[in-house]
Structures are given as C-alpha cells and as structure tokens.
C-alpha cells in the first residue's frame, strides 16, 4: 500500500519536460522519371528543367531544417 502511494505521488510531482522548438514541415518531393534529366558526355554537363532543380533545392533546405531541429533536441536533452 505504501508503495502505491509513493508511486502515485512520484508521478504527480515529476515535472513534465516540454520542448518549445518548432517542428519543420517537410514534404518529400515527387521527382519525375529521370528521362527529363540528360547527361552530355562530350561537355560533362547534366541538364534538367528549372522546376526539377528547384525541387532538389527545396528538398535540401528541408533536410537542413530537420538536421537543425534534431541537433537542438539533442542539445536540449543533455
């Protein structure tokens, strides 16, 4: 009986840790088939539509935001 009282008291007095770090909203891009990307062996250049390149850039920005968020969480847990 005493153990139950201690457990109930301990649960109520333990502070709840809340993190106030915004969670980035990441939407994974739907990349088209690779046939819109071409490689020219003579010039060693890759060509792709601008909108495809923008999706890659946005994806990289989102990944960086996730890494920053996770590092902040890790630092907060230390």
PyMOL Python script that loads the backbone (N, CA, C, O; Angstrom):
from pymol import cmd

cmd.read_pdbstr("""\
ATOM      1  N   UNK A   1       0.823  -1.199   0.000  1.00  0.00           N
ATOM      2  CA  UNK A   1       0.000   0.000   0.000  1.00  0.00           C
ATOM      3  C   UNK A   1       0.864   1.258   0.000  1.00  0.00           C
ATOM      4  O   UNK A   1       0.587   2.217  -0.721  1.00  0.00           O
ATOM      5  N   UNK A   2       1.887   1.240   0.799  1.00  0.00           N
ATOM      6  CA  UNK A   2       2.765   2.404   0.874  1.00  0.00           C
ATOM      7  C   UNK A   2       3.478   2.615  -0.469  1.00  0.00           C
ATOM      8  O   UNK A   2       3.684   3.747  -0.905  1.00  0.00           O
ATOM      9  N   UNK A   3       3.845   1.514  -1.106  1.00  0.00           N
ATOM     10  CA  UNK A   3       4.499   1.615  -2.414  1.00  0.00           C
ATOM     11  C   UNK A   3       3.587   2.319  -3.415  1.00  0.00           C
ATOM     12  O   UNK A   3       4.056   3.158  -4.183  1.00  0.00           O
ATOM     13  N   UNK A   4       2.300   1.996  -3.424  1.00  0.00           N
ATOM     14  CA  UNK A   4       1.364   2.627  -4.354  1.00  0.00           C
ATOM     15  C   UNK A   4       1.252   4.120  -4.092  1.00  0.00           C
ATOM     16  O   UNK A   4       1.193   4.910  -5.035  1.00  0.00           O
ATOM     17  N   UNK A   5       1.224   4.509  -2.849  1.00  0.00           N
ATOM     18  CA  UNK A   5       1.138   5.933  -2.509  1.00  0.00           C
ATOM     19  C   UNK A   5       2.398   6.664  -2.989  1.00  0.00           C
ATOM     20  O   UNK A   5       2.318   7.775  -3.513  1.00  0.00           O
ATOM     21  N   UNK A   6       3.543   6.038  -2.807  1.00  0.00           N
ATOM     22  CA  UNK A   6       4.795   6.665  -3.246  1.00  0.00           C
ATOM     23  C   UNK A   6       4.813   6.796  -4.773  1.00  0.00           C
ATOM     24  O   UNK A   6       5.216   7.830  -5.305  1.00  0.00           O
ATOM     25  N   UNK A   7       4.379   5.752  -5.467  1.00  0.00           N
ATOM     26  CA  UNK A   7       4.367   5.798  -6.925  1.00  0.00           C
ATOM     27  C   UNK A   7       3.422   6.867  -7.454  1.00  0.00           C
ATOM     28  O   UNK A   7       3.763   7.601  -8.382  1.00  0.00           O
ATOM     29  N   UNK A   8       2.240   6.953  -6.866  1.00  0.00           N
ATOM     30  CA  UNK A   8       1.267   7.965  -7.296  1.00  0.00           C
ATOM     31  C   UNK A   8       1.808   9.361  -7.031  1.00  0.00           C
ATOM     32  O   UNK A   8       1.663  10.250  -7.870  1.00  0.00           O
ATOM     33  N   UNK A   9       2.419   9.561  -5.890  1.00  0.00           N
ATOM     34  CA  UNK A   9       2.980  10.863  -5.541  1.00  0.00           C
ATOM     35  C   UNK A   9       4.139  11.208  -6.471  1.00  0.00           C
ATOM     36  O   UNK A   9       4.257  12.345  -6.929  1.00  0.00           O
ATOM     37  N   UNK A  10       4.984  10.235  -6.743  1.00  0.00           N
ATOM     38  CA  UNK A  10       6.137  10.482  -7.607  1.00  0.00           C
ATOM     39  C   UNK A  10       5.685  10.861  -9.022  1.00  0.00           C
ATOM     40  O   UNK A  10       6.294  11.724  -9.655  1.00  0.00           O
ATOM     41  N   UNK A  11       4.639  10.232  -9.512  1.00  0.00           N
ATOM     42  CA  UNK A  11       4.153  10.542 -10.852  1.00  0.00           C
ATOM     43  C   UNK A  11       3.580  11.951 -10.923  1.00  0.00           C
ATOM     44  O   UNK A  11       3.734  12.636 -11.934  1.00  0.00           O
ATOM     45  N   UNK A  12       2.929  12.382  -9.865  1.00  0.00           N
ATOM     46  CA  UNK A  12       2.316  13.705  -9.873  1.00  0.00           C
ATOM     47  C   UNK A  12       3.332  14.817  -9.665  1.00  0.00           C
ATOM     48  O   UNK A  12       3.118  15.940 -10.120  1.00  0.00           O
ATOM     49  N   UNK A  13       4.427  14.522  -8.988  1.00  0.00           N
ATOM     50  CA  UNK A  13       5.398  15.580  -8.706  1.00  0.00           C
ATOM     51  C   UNK A  13       6.519  15.650  -9.727  1.00  0.00           C
ATOM     52  O   UNK A  13       7.306  16.596  -9.707  1.00  0.00           O
ATOM     53  N   UNK A  14       6.610  14.678 -10.616  1.00  0.00           N
ATOM     54  CA  UNK A  14       7.648  14.718 -11.639  1.00  0.00           C
ATOM     55  C   UNK A  14       7.289  15.784 -12.664  1.00  0.00           C
ATOM     56  O   UNK A  14       6.203  15.747 -13.243  1.00  0.00           O
ATOM     57  N   UNK A  15       8.199  16.743 -12.895  1.00  0.00           N
ATOM     58  CA  UNK A  15       7.878  17.793 -13.863  1.00  0.00           C
ATOM     59  C   UNK A  15       7.852  17.235 -15.283  1.00  0.00           C
ATOM     60  O   UNK A  15       8.643  16.368 -15.655  1.00  0.00           O
ATOM     61  N   UNK A  16       6.933  17.756 -16.040  1.00  0.00           N
ATOM     62  CA  UNK A  16       6.825  17.353 -17.435  1.00  0.00           C
ATOM     63  C   UNK A  16       7.738  18.256 -18.265  1.00  0.00           C
ATOM     64  O   UNK A  16       7.670  19.482 -18.174  1.00  0.00           O
ATOM     65  N   UNK A  17       8.587  17.631 -19.069  1.00  0.00           N
ATOM     66  CA  UNK A  17       9.520  18.391 -19.888  1.00  0.00           C
ATOM     67  C   UNK A  17       8.850  18.676 -21.227  1.00  0.00           C
ATOM     68  O   UNK A  17       8.427  17.764 -21.938  1.00  0.00           O
ATOM     69  N   UNK A  18       8.767  19.947 -21.547  1.00  0.00           N
ATOM     70  CA  UNK A  18       8.179  20.342 -22.817  1.00  0.00           C
ATOM     71  C   UNK A  18       9.217  21.113 -23.615  1.00  0.00           C
ATOM     72  O   UNK A  18       9.911  21.980 -23.084  1.00  0.00           O
ATOM     73  N   UNK A  19       9.312  20.792 -24.879  1.00  0.00           N
ATOM     74  CA  UNK A  19      10.249  21.471 -25.758  1.00  0.00           C
ATOM     75  C   UNK A  19       9.484  22.480 -26.601  1.00  0.00           C
ATOM     76  O   UNK A  19       8.452  22.168 -27.195  1.00  0.00           O
ATOM     77  N   UNK A  20      10.004  23.667 -26.637  1.00  0.00           N
ATOM     78  CA  UNK A  20       9.384  24.712 -27.442  1.00  0.00           C
ATOM     79  C   UNK A  20      10.270  24.949 -28.666  1.00  0.00           C
ATOM     80  O   UNK A  20      10.883  26.005 -28.825  1.00  0.00           O
ATOM     81  N   UNK A  21      10.311  23.956 -29.498  1.00  0.00           N
ATOM     82  CA  UNK A  21      11.083  24.041 -30.729  1.00  0.00           C
ATOM     83  C   UNK A  21      10.109  23.729 -31.856  1.00  0.00           C
ATOM     84  O   UNK A  21       9.421  22.708 -31.833  1.00  0.00           O
ATOM     85  N   UNK A  22      10.058  24.606 -32.828  1.00  0.00           N
ATOM     86  CA  UNK A  22       9.102  24.395 -33.907  1.00  0.00           C
ATOM     87  C   UNK A  22       9.517  23.188 -34.749  1.00  0.00           C
ATOM     88  O   UNK A  22      10.694  23.003 -35.060  1.00  0.00           O
ATOM     89  N   UNK A  23       8.548  22.391 -35.102  1.00  0.00           N
ATOM     90  CA  UNK A  23       8.793  21.212 -35.924  1.00  0.00           C
ATOM     91  C   UNK A  23       8.684  21.609 -37.392  1.00  0.00           C
ATOM     92  O   UNK A  23       7.647  22.111 -37.826  1.00  0.00           O
ATOM     93  N   UNK A  24       9.752  21.386 -38.158  1.00  0.00           N
ATOM     94  CA  UNK A  24       9.668  21.757 -39.569  1.00  0.00           C
ATOM     95  C   UNK A  24       8.703  20.847 -40.317  1.00  0.00           C
ATOM     96  O   UNK A  24       8.646  19.642 -40.071  1.00  0.00           O
ATOM     97  N   UNK A  25       7.957  21.437 -41.222  1.00  0.00           N
ATOM     98  CA  UNK A  25       7.022  20.681 -42.042  1.00  0.00           C
ATOM     99  C   UNK A  25       7.737  20.280 -43.323  1.00  0.00           C
ATOM    100  O   UNK A  25       8.052  21.123 -44.164  1.00  0.00           O
ATOM    101  N   UNK A  26       7.987  18.987 -43.460  1.00  0.00           N
ATOM    102  CA  UNK A  26       8.749  18.511 -44.603  1.00  0.00           C
ATOM    103  C   UNK A  26       7.830  17.730 -45.527  1.00  0.00           C
ATOM    104  O   UNK A  26       7.147  16.794 -45.110  1.00  0.00           O
ATOM    105  N   UNK A  27       7.828  18.128 -46.772  1.00  0.00           N
ATOM    106  CA  UNK A  27       7.069  17.422 -47.799  1.00  0.00           C
ATOM    107  C   UNK A  27       8.084  16.840 -48.764  1.00  0.00           C
ATOM    108  O   UNK A  27       8.831  17.573 -49.412  1.00  0.00           O
ATOM    109  N   UNK A  28       8.108  15.526 -48.855  1.00  0.00           N
ATOM    110  CA  UNK A  28       9.068  14.896 -49.741  1.00  0.00           C
ATOM    111  C   UNK A  28       8.642  15.117 -51.191  1.00  0.00           C
ATOM    112  O   UNK A  28       7.488  14.876 -51.547  1.00  0.00           O
ATOM    113  N   UNK A  29       9.560  15.567 -52.010  1.00  0.00           N
ATOM    114  CA  UNK A  29       9.205  15.869 -53.395  1.00  0.00           C
ATOM    115  C   UNK A  29       8.948  14.598 -54.192  1.00  0.00           C
ATOM    116  O   UNK A  29       9.525  13.544 -53.924  1.00  0.00           O
ATOM    117  N   UNK A  30       8.080  14.723 -55.165  1.00  0.00           N
ATOM    118  CA  UNK A  30       7.827  13.624 -56.088  1.00  0.00           C
ATOM    119  C   UNK A  30       8.623  13.933 -57.336  1.00  0.00           C
ATOM    120  O   UNK A  30       8.231  14.766 -58.154  1.00  0.00           O
ATOM    121  N   UNK A  31       9.728  13.261 -57.466  1.00  0.00           N
ATOM    122  CA  UNK A  31      10.588  13.512 -58.610  1.00  0.00           C
ATOM    123  C   UNK A  31      10.064  12.755 -59.821  1.00  0.00           C
ATOM    124  O   UNK A  31       9.596  11.622 -59.709  1.00  0.00           O
ATOM    125  N   UNK A  32      10.149  13.396 -60.972  1.00  0.00           N
ATOM    126  CA  UNK A  32       9.691  12.723 -62.191  1.00  0.00           C
ATOM    127  C   UNK A  32      10.680  11.631 -62.584  1.00  0.00           C
ATOM    128  O   UNK A  32      11.766  11.537 -62.011  1.00  0.00           O
ATOM    129  N   UNK A  33      10.313  10.824 -63.540  1.00  0.00           N
ATOM    130  CA  UNK A  33      11.265   9.829 -64.030  1.00  0.00           C
ATOM    131  C   UNK A  33      12.532  10.522 -64.524  1.00  0.00           C
ATOM    132  O   UNK A  33      12.476  11.662 -64.985  1.00  0.00           O
ATOM    133  N   UNK A  34      13.655   9.849 -64.431  1.00  0.00           N
ATOM    134  CA  UNK A  34      14.917  10.509 -64.798  1.00  0.00           C
ATOM    135  C   UNK A  34      15.073  10.836 -66.275  1.00  0.00           C
ATOM    136  O   UNK A  34      16.123  11.334 -66.679  1.00  0.00           O
ATOM    137  N   UNK A  35      14.071  10.573 -67.080  1.00  0.00           N
ATOM    138  CA  UNK A  35      14.220  10.875 -68.507  1.00  0.00           C
ATOM    139  C   UNK A  35      14.224  12.381 -68.799  1.00  0.00           C
ATOM    140  O   UNK A  35      14.606  12.791 -69.895  1.00  0.00           O
ATOM    141  N   UNK A  36      13.799  13.216 -67.826  1.00  0.00           N
ATOM    142  CA  UNK A  36      13.862  14.669 -68.052  1.00  0.00           C
ATOM    143  C   UNK A  36      15.250  15.219 -67.741  1.00  0.00           C
ATOM    144  O   UNK A  36      15.549  16.367 -68.070  1.00  0.00           O
ATOM    145  N   UNK A  37      16.099  14.410 -67.111  1.00  0.00           N
ATOM    146  CA  UNK A  37      17.473  14.807 -66.813  1.00  0.00           C
ATOM    147  C   UNK A  37      18.377  14.146 -67.850  1.00  0.00           C
ATOM    148  O   UNK A  37      18.315  12.935 -68.059  1.00  0.00           O
ATOM    149  N   UNK A  38      19.212  14.949 -68.493  1.00  0.00           N
ATOM    150  CA  UNK A  38      20.099  14.406 -69.526  1.00  0.00           C
ATOM    151  C   UNK A  38      21.552  14.689 -69.183  1.00  0.00           C
ATOM    152  O   UNK A  38      21.871  15.699 -68.555  1.00  0.00           O
ATOM    153  N   UNK A  39      22.414  13.798 -69.599  1.00  0.00           N
ATOM    154  CA  UNK A  39      23.853  13.947 -69.390  1.00  0.00           C
ATOM    155  C   UNK A  39      24.552  13.955 -70.742  1.00  0.00           C
ATOM    156  O   UNK A  39      24.335  13.068 -71.567  1.00  0.00           O
ATOM    157  N   UNK A  40      25.390  14.957 -70.964  1.00  0.00           N
ATOM    158  CA  UNK A  40      26.154  15.073 -72.206  1.00  0.00           C
ATOM    159  C   UNK A  40      27.600  14.683 -71.911  1.00  0.00           C
ATOM    160  O   UNK A  40      28.309  15.383 -71.188  1.00  0.00           O
ATOM    161  N   UNK A  41      28.021  13.569 -72.473  1.00  0.00           N
ATOM    162  CA  UNK A  41      29.370  13.074 -72.202  1.00  0.00           C
ATOM    163  C   UNK A  41      30.457  13.987 -72.771  1.00  0.00           C
ATOM    164  O   UNK A  41      31.537  14.095 -72.190  1.00  0.00           O
ATOM    165  N   UNK A  42      30.189  14.634 -73.885  1.00  0.00           N
ATOM    166  CA  UNK A  42      31.202  15.496 -74.509  1.00  0.00           C
ATOM    167  C   UNK A  42      31.553  16.684 -73.617  1.00  0.00           C
ATOM    168  O   UNK A  42      32.726  17.012 -73.436  1.00  0.00           O
ATOM    169  N   UNK A  43      30.528  17.320 -73.066  1.00  0.00           N
ATOM    170  CA  UNK A  43      30.755  18.511 -72.230  1.00  0.00           C
ATOM    171  C   UNK A  43      30.768  18.192 -70.747  1.00  0.00           C
ATOM    172  O   UNK A  43      31.091  19.056 -69.932  1.00  0.00           O
ATOM    173  N   UNK A  44      30.419  16.952 -70.381  1.00  0.00           N
ATOM    174  CA  UNK A  44      30.346  16.515 -68.982  1.00  0.00           C
ATOM    175  C   UNK A  44      29.347  17.373 -68.188  1.00  0.00           C
ATOM    176  O   UNK A  44      29.608  17.743 -67.043  1.00  0.00           O
ATOM    177  N   UNK A  45      28.198  17.684 -68.814  1.00  0.00           N
ATOM    178  CA  UNK A  45      27.170  18.510 -68.185  1.00  0.00           C
ATOM    179  C   UNK A  45      25.869  17.727 -68.020  1.00  0.00           C
ATOM    180  O   UNK A  45      25.513  16.885 -68.845  1.00  0.00           O
ATOM    181  N   UNK A  46      25.189  18.029 -66.946  1.00  0.00           N
ATOM    182  CA  UNK A  46      23.862  17.474 -66.699  1.00  0.00           C
ATOM    183  C   UNK A  46      22.851  18.584 -66.918  1.00  0.00           C
ATOM    184  O   UNK A  46      23.015  19.687 -66.398  1.00  0.00           O
ATOM    185  N   UNK A  47      21.811  18.303 -67.681  1.00  0.00           N
ATOM    186  CA  UNK A  47      20.764  19.294 -67.944  1.00  0.00           C
ATOM    187  C   UNK A  47      19.451  18.793 -67.366  1.00  0.00           C
ATOM    188  O   UNK A  47      19.124  17.609 -67.445  1.00  0.00           O
ATOM    189  N   UNK A  48      18.704  19.733 -66.778  1.00  0.00           N
ATOM    190  CA  UNK A  48      17.396  19.391 -66.211  1.00  0.00           C
ATOM    191  C   UNK A  48      16.521  20.629 -66.233  1.00  0.00           C
ATOM    192  O   UNK A  48      17.035  21.746 -66.276  1.00  0.00           O
ATOM    193  N   UNK A  49      15.205  20.451 -66.206  1.00  0.00           N
ATOM    194  CA  UNK A  49      14.308  21.607 -66.164  1.00  0.00           C
ATOM    195  C   UNK A  49      14.497  22.405 -64.865  1.00  0.00           C
ATOM    196  O   UNK A  49      14.893  21.854 -63.837  1.00  0.00           O
ATOM    197  N   UNK A  50      14.212  23.684 -64.929  1.00  0.00           N
ATOM    198  CA  UNK A  50      14.370  24.545 -63.757  1.00  0.00           C
ATOM    199  C   UNK A  50      13.491  24.086 -62.593  1.00  0.00           C
ATOM    200  O   UNK A  50      13.946  24.087 -61.449  1.00  0.00           O
ATOM    201  N   UNK A  51      12.254  23.697 -62.856  1.00  0.00           N
ATOM    202  CA  UNK A  51      11.359  23.281 -61.779  1.00  0.00           C
ATOM    203  C   UNK A  51      11.897  22.039 -61.073  1.00  0.00           C
ATOM    204  O   UNK A  51      11.681  21.870 -59.873  1.00  0.00           O
ATOM    205  N   UNK A  52      12.599  21.164 -61.810  1.00  0.00           N
ATOM    206  CA  UNK A  52      13.188  19.961 -61.209  1.00  0.00           C
ATOM    207  C   UNK A  52      14.323  20.362 -60.266  1.00  0.00           C
ATOM    208  O   UNK A  52      14.444  19.828 -59.164  1.00  0.00           O
ATOM    209  N   UNK A  53      15.145  21.297 -60.707  1.00  0.00           N
ATOM    210  CA  UNK A  53      16.241  21.780 -59.887  1.00  0.00           C
ATOM    211  C   UNK A  53      15.699  22.468 -58.623  1.00  0.00           C
ATOM    212  O   UNK A  53      16.272  22.316 -57.544  1.00  0.00           O
ATOM    213  N   UNK A  54      14.603  23.219 -58.754  1.00  0.00           N
ATOM    214  CA  UNK A  54      14.011  23.884 -57.592  1.00  0.00           C
ATOM    215  C   UNK A  54      13.519  22.867 -56.569  1.00  0.00           C
ATOM    216  O   UNK A  54      13.651  23.090 -55.365  1.00  0.00           O
ATOM    217  N   UNK A  55      12.953  21.754 -57.032  1.00  0.00           N
ATOM    218  CA  UNK A  55      12.505  20.705 -56.102  1.00  0.00           C
ATOM    219  C   UNK A  55      13.691  20.126 -55.335  1.00  0.00           C
ATOM    220  O   UNK A  55      13.582  19.862 -54.137  1.00  0.00           O
ATOM    221  N   UNK A  56      14.806  19.928 -56.002  1.00  0.00           N
ATOM    222  CA  UNK A  56      16.008  19.422 -55.343  1.00  0.00           C
ATOM    223  C   UNK A  56      16.497  20.419 -54.297  1.00  0.00           C
ATOM    224  O   UNK A  56      16.866  20.026 -53.190  1.00  0.00           O
ATOM    225  N   UNK A  57      16.503  21.708 -54.640  1.00  0.00           N
ATOM    226  CA  UNK A  57      16.945  22.746 -53.706  1.00  0.00           C
ATOM    227  C   UNK A  57      16.018  22.832 -52.498  1.00  0.00           C
ATOM    228  O   UNK A  57      16.492  22.957 -51.368  1.00  0.00           O
ATOM    229  N   UNK A  58      14.717  22.769 -52.713  1.00  0.00           N
ATOM    230  CA  UNK A  58      13.756  22.810 -51.604  1.00  0.00           C
ATOM    231  C   UNK A  58      13.927  21.591 -50.695  1.00  0.00           C
ATOM    232  O   UNK A  58      13.826  21.701 -49.473  1.00  0.00           O
ATOM    233  N   UNK A  59      14.183  20.453 -51.289  1.00  0.00           N
ATOM    234  CA  UNK A  59      14.412  19.223 -50.520  1.00  0.00           C
ATOM    235  C   UNK A  59      15.645  19.384 -49.623  1.00  0.00           C
ATOM    236  O   UNK A  59      15.616  18.998 -48.455  1.00  0.00           O
ATOM    237  N   UNK A  60      16.713  19.946 -50.162  1.00  0.00           N
ATOM    238  CA  UNK A  60      17.936  20.173 -49.388  1.00  0.00           C
ATOM    239  C   UNK A  60      17.672  21.140 -48.237  1.00  0.00           C
ATOM    240  O   UNK A  60      18.169  20.923 -47.131  1.00  0.00           O
ATOM    241  N   UNK A  61      16.914  22.182 -48.467  1.00  0.00           N
ATOM    242  CA  UNK A  61      16.580  23.143 -47.411  1.00  0.00           C
ATOM    243  C   UNK A  61      15.793  22.452 -46.306  1.00  0.00           C
ATOM    244  O   UNK A  61      16.052  22.685 -45.126  1.00  0.00           O
ATOM    245  N   UNK A  62      14.825  21.596 -46.676  1.00  0.00           N
ATOM    246  CA  UNK A  62      14.039  20.871 -45.682  1.00  0.00           C
ATOM    247  C   UNK A  62      14.904  19.905 -44.877  1.00  0.00           C
ATOM    248  O   UNK A  62      14.730  19.781 -43.665  1.00  0.00           O
ATOM    249  N   UNK A  63      15.825  19.228 -45.533  1.00  0.00           N
ATOM    250  CA  UNK A  63      16.719  18.297 -44.837  1.00  0.00           C
ATOM    251  C   UNK A  63      17.592  19.056 -43.838  1.00  0.00           C
ATOM    252  O   UNK A  63      17.805  18.585 -42.721  1.00  0.00           O
ATOM    253  N   UNK A  64      18.097  20.222 -44.231  1.00  0.00           N
ATOM    254  CA  UNK A  64      18.898  21.038 -43.315  1.00  0.00           C
ATOM    255  C   UNK A  64      18.078  21.479 -42.107  1.00  0.00           C
ATOM    256  O   UNK A  64      18.594  21.524 -40.990  1.00  0.00           O
ATOM    257  N   UNK A  65      16.795  21.809 -42.325  1.00  0.00           N
ATOM    258  CA  UNK A  65      15.919  22.206 -41.213  1.00  0.00           C
ATOM    259  C   UNK A  65      15.715  21.039 -40.250  1.00  0.00           C
ATOM    260  O   UNK A  65      15.689  21.239 -39.036  1.00  0.00           O
ATOM    261  N   UNK A  66      15.573  19.836 -40.775  1.00  0.00           N
ATOM    262  CA  UNK A  66      15.410  18.659 -39.918  1.00  0.00           C
ATOM    263  C   UNK A  66      16.676  18.424 -39.103  1.00  0.00           C
ATOM    264  O   UNK A  66      16.599  18.151 -37.905  1.00  0.00           O
ATOM    265  N   UNK A  67      17.844  18.527 -39.742  1.00  0.00           N
ATOM    266  CA  UNK A  67      19.105  18.331 -39.024  1.00  0.00           C
ATOM    267  C   UNK A  67      19.260  19.357 -37.903  1.00  0.00           C
ATOM    268  O   UNK A  67      19.703  19.016 -36.807  1.00  0.00           O
ATOM    269  N   UNK A  68      18.896  20.612 -38.172  1.00  0.00           N
ATOM    270  CA  UNK A  68      18.988  21.658 -37.152  1.00  0.00           C
ATOM    271  C   UNK A  68      18.032  21.359 -35.998  1.00  0.00           C
ATOM    272  O   UNK A  68      18.396  21.506 -34.831  1.00  0.00           O
ATOM    273  N   UNK A  69      16.811  20.940 -36.325  1.00  0.00           N
ATOM    274  CA  UNK A  69      15.817  20.596 -35.306  1.00  0.00           C
ATOM    275  C   UNK A  69      16.308  19.449 -34.431  1.00  0.00           C
ATOM    276  O   UNK A  69      16.196  19.511 -33.207  1.00  0.00           O
ATOM    277  N   UNK A  70      16.850  18.406 -35.050  1.00  0.00           N
ATOM    278  CA  UNK A  70      17.331  17.252 -34.285  1.00  0.00           C
ATOM    279  C   UNK A  70      18.532  17.609 -33.423  1.00  0.00           C
ATOM    280  O   UNK A  70      18.666  17.098 -32.311  1.00  0.00           O
ATOM    281  N   UNK A  71      19.406  18.475 -33.917  1.00  0.00           N
ATOM    282  CA  UNK A  71      20.549  18.882 -33.097  1.00  0.00           C
ATOM    283  C   UNK A  71      20.090  19.738 -31.908  1.00  0.00           C
ATOM    284  O   UNK A  71      20.682  19.666 -30.831  1.00  0.00           O
ATOM    285  N   UNK A  72      19.047  20.539 -32.097  1.00  0.00           N
ATOM    286  CA  UNK A  72      18.503  21.319 -30.975  1.00  0.00           C
ATOM    287  C   UNK A  72      17.870  20.404 -29.942  1.00  0.00           C
ATOM    288  O   UNK A  72      18.010  20.628 -28.740  1.00  0.00           O
ATOM    289  N   UNK A  73      17.173  19.370 -30.405  1.00  0.00           N
ATOM    290  CA  UNK A  73      16.596  18.394 -29.477  1.00  0.00           C
ATOM    291  C   UNK A  73      17.682  17.682 -28.693  1.00  0.00           C
ATOM    292  O   UNK A  73      17.565  17.492 -27.482  1.00  0.00           O
ATOM    293  N   UNK A  74      18.746  17.288 -29.393  1.00  0.00           N
ATOM    294  CA  UNK A  74      19.847  16.585 -28.746  1.00  0.00           C
ATOM    295  C   UNK A  74      20.507  17.474 -27.694  1.00  0.00           C
ATOM    296  O   UNK A  74      20.838  17.012 -26.602  1.00  0.00           O
ATOM    297  N   UNK A  75      20.697  18.757 -28.030  1.00  0.00           N
ATOM    298  CA  UNK A  75      21.296  19.699 -27.090  1.00  0.00           C
ATOM    299  C   UNK A  75      20.392  19.949 -25.886  1.00  0.00           C
ATOM    300  O   UNK A  75      20.878  20.132 -24.770  1.00  0.00           O
ATOM    301  N   UNK A  76      19.081  19.958 -26.110  1.00  0.00           N
ATOM    302  CA  UNK A  76      18.127  20.183 -25.018  1.00  0.00           C
ATOM    303  C   UNK A  76      18.064  18.991 -24.078  1.00  0.00           C
ATOM    304  O   UNK A  76      17.738  19.152 -22.902  1.00  0.00           O
ATOM    305  N   UNK A  77      18.369  17.803 -24.572  1.00  0.00           N
ATOM    306  CA  UNK A  77      18.308  16.601 -23.735  1.00  0.00           C
ATOM    307  C   UNK A  77      19.563  16.384 -22.920  1.00  0.00           C
ATOM    308  O   UNK A  77      19.595  15.496 -22.069  1.00  0.00           O
ATOM    309  N   UNK A  78      20.602  17.174 -23.157  1.00  0.00           N
ATOM    310  CA  UNK A  78      21.849  16.996 -22.389  1.00  0.00           C
ATOM    311  C   UNK A  78      21.755  17.609 -21.050  1.00  0.00           C
ATOM    312  O   UNK A  78      22.710  17.552 -20.276  1.00  0.00           O
TER     313      UNK A  78
END
""", "prot")
cmd.dss("prot")
cmd.show_as("cartoon", "prot")
cmd.util.cbc("prot")
cmd.orient("prot")
